[in-house]
């Protein structure tokens, strides 16, 4: 959105004043045109502008922002808003609420997730205030008498576009991490990069050693690290970059406060008609390798079934595993192909902390111990179960069940409510994240190769929560920047 002229701002303020006709101004809030909400519905006709909401009695401030794309400072055809706590949103991995057209949220202390995401005071009424999105116009309704909460538009230019500008700065930092535009690396540069990664992998952090002293198959995330988890990317570098420009994920990595887990299968395009496209597979692995070098003790890539040259890896009749191997040899030489195979052999299979368990595909259907997971290189059957199995269904009698998840938690010494997060099996073709998979509490599938949305599981407090973000062409924005 271009800078607002003085005349335009006066027009907006006049519209706001008319819509709040009869309401008293809110002297407690240091913002122009702040109004006290009554105990009746109030419709705000302004679109494309953020608002501040101050909740009585302590004046807790929340922000409502139109959800704009990086490439534009206008919200476009969608009329979505996000609701968040501005005190933490820009600095810590935190939760938020998205209000799409027709959505409604009722704020109050009765919801523990709201208290966590928005840092609402405990003495707030159980049902304080509802906010609805009616085709981009916000409707506020108090559920208490004498509500004394206040609302004000954020009309200053630095406030109007704050989120977009904040995310664009992260685009610049991602360009520096990659070393410039998202071009395909040359043979020598790519070989040097993957060798650097494999050197890190040989002594990768937070992996108890196996019997031979090598990093084992289990990553144990330190208790003090917040974790966010991304599923199968399948040659979608923009989806990876989208996540790193959202929330405070990149800031948390840069400040060594977080760990980032990718559930394998970053390669092999899953779009119909593009199963043989390998260019983006090369690019996304280069990007992941750059991130691994930048965050060697915080980024962890778990092995998936597509992380292989196996002839069994195929889609639509295309032998993607063999084609991937052929592409690496053609584009980067046999030495690079061998280093990629070495990388696959060095990968862990399971990550866990006090807050979650994660693997690519499934929990084991056989009884295992923590020691067996650490020593997984001696157990090809366990490898296959963790990377290739799916939930039991009619016609799939060897799939996993609720009981297998329970045993997996027990094997890792974790409580029965610990979330199990996997990828591998999207439950539909038009989504990115599924909760209570198979009607099993605390079981999630996250799949990050959807064209429209990217789902991520993020630790907020001591629990994991699903968050969704619109997929955006971040790579093109990185390429458009100049050094």
N, C-alpha and C positions, 0 to 999 in steps of 0.2 A: 504494500500500500504506500503510495507516495505521501510525502509529508503533507499534513493537513494545513490548509491555509487558515488564517484567522477568521475569515468569513465563513468557511466551512465549519469550523469549530462552533461559532456562534449559532449556526443553523442547527447543529447537532444538539447543542445545549437547549435551544428553544424547543426542539422536538421532545427532549427528555423532560423538560419542565412541563410541557403540555401533558405528557403521559402521566406525570406525577402530580397533576393538578390537585390541589387540596392537601397534599402531603407536606409535612414540616421538614425543614432542612435539618441535617444531622450535624450538630456542632462538634460532636466528639471525634469526627473523622476529618483528618487534615487533607481533604480533597474537595475540589470545586464540585458543585452540583451533587453533593451527597445528600441522600434523602432517607428519612426513617420509614421503614416498611410498616404498613398498617396490618390489621388482622383480617384483611380481605385480599383477593387476588389483585396483583399488579402486573400488567403486561408491559414489557419494554420493547418498543418498536425498532430500536437500533440494531443493525446487523453489522457484522465484521468488526466490532469493537469489543475489547475486553472490559470486564467489570470487576470491581472489588466489592466483596461482601464482608461486612463486619458484624459478627454475631454477639449479641448481648448475652451474658453480662460483662465479659472481660474484653470485648472488642476484638476477639480472634478474627484475623483477616484471612479470607480465602479469595482466590482469583478464578475467574471464569474467562477463558480465552477461546476465541474461534480457532479451530484446528487448521492451521494453514500449512501448505506444502513449502518445502525449501525453495523451490523454483519460483514461487510467487508469494507476494505479501498480501494476497487476497485469499479468502477461504474457498473461492471457486464455487462449483455447483453444490457441493455438500455444505450442509449447515451444521456441522458438528461443533460442539464446545467441549473443552476439557476443564475439569474442576480440580484444583490442587491447592496445596499449602505453599505459598511463595517463600516461606522461611526456609524450606528444605528442598524444594523441587529442583533448584538450580545447582545444588551442591552435594546432595546425597541421593543414592538410589532410593526412590520413593514411589508410593502409589498415587493413583489419580483416578478420576471417574470421567468417562466419556458420555456426553449427552448427545445422542443422535436425534434426528427428527422423530418426535413422538415419545422420546424417553423422559422419564421423571425420576428424580431422586428425592428422598425425604431425609433430611439431615437430623441427627439426634444422637444422644449418648447411648441409645440401646444397641447400636451396631458396633461391635468391637473392631471390625475392619475399618469402619469410618474413623473411629478414634485413632487407629494406627496410621491410616493413609493421610488423614487431614489434621491429625493432632488436635482433635476436638477436646475441649475440657470435659471432665467427668461430671461436672455439675450442670451441664447443658440438659434441658428437658429431653426425654426419650424421643419425642417427635417435635422438633423445633420449627422446621421450615421445609417446604418442598420447592423444588425448582424443576420446571418443565421446559423442553425445547419444542416449540411449535413453529416448524418451518423456519428456524433460525431466529425466531423471536423468543426471548426468555420470559417465562411466566413465574412469578414468585407468589407463594401463598404461605402465610404463617399459620401454625397450628396451636398457637398459644395466644392468650389475650395479652395486650400490651407488649408486643414482641420486642420493640425497641432495637431491632437490628437495622443496619444501614446498608445502602447500596450506592455505588458511585461509578460512573464510567471512567476508564483510564484513557484519557485523551492525549496525553503527551506522547510525542512521536517515539521516544525511547521506551515507553511502556507499551504502546500499541504493537510494536514489532519486536518486543524483547525476545520472545521464544525463537522466532526465525533468525534473528541476529546471533543469538546464543548458539544455535545449531550450526549456523554457517561458519562460525569460528572453529567448530569441531571438524567441519569439512576441511578447513585449511590445515588443521593438525593431522588429519588422516592423510592428506597429501604429503606432508612432511615425513610421516611414518613410512609411506610407500616409496618415497624418494622422488616424487614428481607425478606426472600423469599416469593413469592406469594403463600403461602400455605393456605389451608382452615382453618379458625379459629376454635378452639375448642368451645364447647358449652358455657362454662363460659366466655371465652374471648369475644366471639361474643355477648353475652347478655350484658356484661358490655359496649361494644362499642356502640351498638344501643341505650342503655339507655342514654349514654353520648350525642349521637346525638339528641335524643328526648328532652333532657334538653335544648340543644341549640335551637331546633326548637320552643319550647314553648315561647321563647323570641327572635326569629330570627330578625336580623337586617334588616333595610330598608323596613319593612312591616307595613304600616299604620294599626292600630288596628281596628277590627270589633266592632260591637255594644256591644259585651260581653267582650271587652278588649283583645281578642286573636289576634295573628298576622293574618292579613287579607289575602285575596287571591291574593293580588297584591304586587310585589316587585318593588320598585322604586330605580333604580340604581343611585347613586350620580353622579353628572355632571363630577366630576374630575376623575372618574374611567373609564379606557378603559374596554370594555367588549368583550369577545369572547364566542361564542355560539355553542354548539354541539348538534346534533339531536339524534334520537333513536339509542342506542348502541346495544340493543338486544343481551346481553351476549357476547360482544366482548371486553373484557378487554384490549387486545392489541391495539385496536383502540383508546381507551381513553389514554393509556400510550404513544402511538405514538404522539398524539397531545401535550402532556405535555413535550415531548422531542424536539419539533419543535419550531421555531421562538423564541421569548423571553416570551412565555406564562408563564412558570414556574417562571422565574425571576420576571415578573410583579406581580404575586401572592405573591411571597416571599417578595417583596418590598412594598406590599399593594398598588400597582398602578392600579390593574385591578380587575374585577369581572368575574367569570366564570359561565355561565348558561347552564345547561343540560336540554333538553326539555322532560324529562321523558322517560319511556319505556327502562330502562337500562336492564331489565330482559327479559327472554324468547327467546331462540334461534330461529332465523328465517330461518336457513339453512334447505333445504329440507332433510328429513330423520333424523333431529336432534331436532324436535319440543319438544320432551320430555326430552331433556338434560337440567338438572338444575344445574350442578356443576359450570358452568361458571356464572350463574345468582347469585349464592351464592358469588362467588369470586368478581364479579364486584360491588355488593352492599357493600361488606367489603371494597373494595378499595375506593368507593365513600364516605363511612362513615369515613374512615381514612382521606380523603381529607377534608371532612366537619369539622372534629375536628381540623385539621391543619389550615384551612382557614375559620373559622366560619362566618365571616362577608363578605366573598368574593365569596364563592361557593353557588350557588342556584340551587336546583333541582325542576323543575316544574312537576306537576302531569300529567301523561299520562294515557291512558285507560288500559294499561297493569299493572299499579301500583295498583293492586287489586287482590282479591281472587275470583272474580266473575266467576260463571260458564259460563258466556257469552264470556269470553276471551278464544278463542280456535283457533287452526291452524291445518289444515289438519286432522281434526277429533280428535285432542289431546286437552283435556280441560286444557290448560296451567295455567289458574288461579287457578283451584282446585288442579292441580298437584303441583304448586308452594307452596300452603298452606300445602299440605301433606308433601312435602319435608322439609319445615321449621320445622314442628312438629317432623318429624322423625330424622332429623339431629341435631336440636337445641332445641327442646322442645316447649311446648305450650306457655311458658312465652315469648320466642323469637317471636313466631308467633304473639302473642298479641302486642308485641312492634312494629313489622313491620306494623300491622294494625294501630297502633297509629301513626306511622311515616306517613303513607299514609294520615291519617286524618289531619295531621299538615301541609301538603304541600301547597305551593302557586300554582296558576294556570296561572298567567300572570306576565311577567316581562317587564319593559319598562324604557327607559331613554329618553333624548332629541334626541337620535340617532336611536332608534328602538322600536318595540313592538315584543314580542315573547310569544308564547304559544304552547302547544303540537300539536294541530290538526288544529284549525280553529277559525276564528273570530265568534262572536255570529251572528246568523241570525235574532235574535230579537233585538229590540232597548234596550240598556242597558246604565247605568250610571257608572261612576267611583265608586260611593258608592256601587252599586250592585256587582261589581267585588270584592271590599274589603270584602263585606258581603256574599260571594259566598256560604258559608255553608248553608245558608237559601234558596238556589236556585238550586235544583238538575237538573233542565232543563238547566240552564246555564253551570253547570258542564259538562253535556253530550255534549253540543255544543262545548265547548272549548277542550274537550279531545277525542271526537269520530267522529265529523263531517268531511266531505270532500268537495272538490269543486263540484259545480253543474255540472252534466254531464247528457247526455241522460240516463234515467233510475234512476237518482238520483235527483229528483226534489227538495229535501229539502237541497241540498248542498249550500255552500256559494258562493257569487258572488262578483264582484268588488264593488258594492254598500255597501255590508256588511263590507268590509275592510275600505271603506271610513267612515262609521258610527263608526267603532271601533276606528279609529284614532281620530275622533271628540270627542267621549266619554272620551278619555284619555287626551284631550286637546293638541293634537300633530298635527303638520303640515301635509298637504295632501301628502307630499312626504316621510313621515317617513316609513322606510322599515318595513314590516310585515314578520316575520320569523317563520315558523312552521316546524314540522316534520311530522310523522304519515303516510304520503302518498307518498312513492317513485314513481316517474314518470316512472321508468324503473327498470330492474333488474341488470343493469350493471353500475350504477353511484351512486353518493353520494350527489350531490348538483345541484339544478336547479334554474335558474334565470328567472324572468318575467313569473312566473307560470300563466297559463291561459291567457297569453298575457297581464298581469297586471303589470305595472311598479312598481318597488320596492316591489315585492312579491317574497319570496324565500322559497324553501323547502330544508332543510338540514337533511340528513339521514346517520347516522354514522356507519352502520353495514355492509357496503360493504366489501368484502374480500380483495380488491386490493387497494382502495383509501379511504381516510377519508377527508370529507369536513368539514370546520369550517367557520363560519361567524365571522369576526374580525373587531373591530373598529380601524380605522387608521385615525387620525385627528378626524373630527366630523361625519364621515360616516362609514357605515358597508360595508365590502368587502368580497367576497367569496375567500377562499384559499383552495387549495387541497394539500394533502400529501400522499405519498405511505404508505400503511399499512405495519407495520413491527412487528415481533415477539419480542416485547420489554420485555414481561414477562419472556421469556426464558433467556434473557440477565440479568435481575434482579436476577433470580434464580442462575445464574452462578457466580455471584459476591460472594465474601467472606467479612464478617464483619471485 
